[in-house]
């Protein structure tokens, strides 16, 4: 499983409807610019993960921008089963042990493999993207206006 997040942008349906009326060259430009905006989030997300410790920093190496009509980030691609446990454990916390720490001899261990489980809350990935959301949203809407002005519709 992969974590994937699109930046929330107010009025995105209307913007995407306007983009669909633009020529293909313009739509390719929109995808390129959206990718650049998403790529600008990779550094802050990885820095936030590094602040959470080695596990999160290691999991954050899989964070990458995705080329789409809106800015999208994903994490966990190409990672094995244990690497995905590391990603989800460092992002959401855990109540159980994983990998080698799951063996019976560690069942009564008081040690914590991951921080406490937060439920739907985030430690570094979603939290950082949401924090950076207003900046990305403004830049995206400015780009949308520029594209509509340039391609005239």
C-alpha positions in Angstrom: 0.0 0.0 0.0 1.1 3.5 -0.8 0.4 6.8 1.0 -0.8 9.3 -1.5 -2.0 12.8 -0.9 -3.3 15.6 -3.1 -3.0 19.1 -1.8 -6.4 20.5 -1.0 -7.3 23.4 -3.2 -10.5 25.5 -2.9 -12.5 25.5 -6.1 -10.4 22.7 -7.7 -13.4 21.3 -9.7 -14.0 24.5 -11.5 -10.2 24.9 -12.2 -10.0 21.4 -13.6 -13.1 22.0 -15.7 -11.4 25.1 -17.2 -8.2 23.1 -17.8 -10.1 20.4 -19.7 -11.0 23.1 -22.3 -7.4 24.1 -22.9 -5.3 22.7 -25.7 -3.1 19.6 -25.1 0.1 21.8 -24.9 -1.5 23.8 -22.1 -2.6 20.7 -20.2 0.9 19.3 -20.4 2.2 22.6 -19.0 -0.3 22.4 -16.2 0.9 18.9 -15.3 4.5 20.0 -15.4 3.9 23.0 -13.2 1.8 20.9 -10.7 4.7 18.4 -10.6 7.0 21.2 -9.7 4.7 22.4 -6.9 4.5 18.9 -5.5 8.3 18.4 -5.8 8.7 21.6 -3.7 7.0 19.7 -0.9 9.4 16.7 -0.8 12.1 18.6 1.1 9.8 19.9 3.9 8.2 16.4 4.2 11.6 14.8 4.5 12.8 17.4 7.0 9.7 16.8 9.1 10.4 13.1 9.0 14.0 13.6 10.0 12.8 15.5 13.0 10.8 12.4 14.1 13.8 10.1 14.2 15.7 7.6 12.1 12.6 5.4 11.3 10.7 8.3 9.8 13.7 9.6 8.0 14.3 6.2 6.4 10.6 5.9 5.4 10.7 9.5 4.0 13.3 8.4 1.4 10.4 7.0 -0.6 8.5 10.3 -0.8 8.2 11.6 -4.3 6.1 14.0 -6.4 3.6 12.6 -9.0 2.9 14.2 -12.3 -0.8 15.0 -12.3 -3.1 17.9 -13.0 -3.0 18.8 -9.3 0.0 18.6 -6.9 0.3 15.0 -5.6 2.9 13.4 -3.3 3.2 9.7 -2.6 5.3 7.6 -0.3 6.0 3.9 -0.1 6.4 3.0 -3.7 8.7 0.1 -4.4 9.1 -0.7 -0.7 8.9 -4.2 0.6 6.5 -5.4 3.3 8.7 -4.4 6.2 9.5 -1.1 4.7 5.8 -0.3 4.4 5.4 -1.2 8.1 8.2 1.3 8.8 6.4 3.9 6.7 3.0 3.4 8.4 4.4 2.9 11.9 6.4 6.1 11.7 3.6 8.1 10.2 0.6 6.9 12.3 2.3 5.1 15.2 1.5 1.6 16.2 0.0 -0.6 18.9 1.8 -3.8 17.8 5.3 -5.0 17.0 6.5 -5.6 13.4 9.2 -7.6 11.7 11.8 -9.3 13.9 10.4 -7.5 16.9 7.2 -9.5 16.5 8.8 -12.8 17.5 7.4 -14.5 20.6 10.5 -13.7 22.7 9.7 -10.0 22.5 6.0 -10.4 23.2 6.3 -9.1 26.8 8.9 -6.4 25.9 8.0 -3.0 27.2 10.1 -1.4 24.5 8.3 0.7 21.9 9.1 0.0 18.3 7.0 3.0 17.0 5.4 6.0 18.7 1.9 5.7 20.1 -0.8 5.1 17.5 -2.6 8.3 16.5 -5.5 6.9 14.6 -6.2 9.1 11.7 -3.7 11.8 12.8 -0.3 12.1 11.3 3.2 12.5 12.7 5.0 13.9 9.6 3.7 13.1 6.1 0.1 14.3 6.1 0.7 16.9 8.8 3.5 18.6 6.7 1.5 18.6 3.5 -1.5 20.1 5.2 0.7 22.7 6.8 2.2 23.7 3.4 -1.2 23.4 1.7 -2.1 27.2 1.7 1.2 28.1 0.1 0.9 25.4 -2.6 -2.8 26.2 -3.1 -2.1 29.9 -3.7 0.8 29.0 -6.1 -1.5 26.6 -8.0 -4.4 29.0 -8.3 -1.9 31.7 -9.5 -0.6 29.2 -12.1 -4.2 28.3 -13.1 -5.0 32.0 -13.7 -1.8 32.4 -15.7 -2.6 29.4 -17.8 -6.1 30.6 -18.6 -4.9 34.1 -19.4 -2.1 32.8 -21.6 -4.3 30.2 -23.5 -7.3 32.5 -23.5 -10.6 30.8 -22.5 
